[in-house]
Amino acid sequence: MIRKESSTPYVLAELSGSSARTLRVSALT
C-alpha cells in the first residue's frame, strides 16, 4: 500500500470491481 490518499481511489475501484464480479457470478449461478 502506497500512501493512503493515493491508494484510496485505487482500493475503491478494486473493491467495486470485485463486488461487481461477485454479483455477476452470483447472478449467473
CORMOVEN-V299599 format. One record per helix or strand. SS is the DSSP state (~ for helix, > for strand). FROM is the first residue (numbers start at 1). TO is the last residue. Records with the same first field share a line. If there is no record, write none. Layout:
SS->FROM-TO  FROM-TO
This chain:
~->4-28
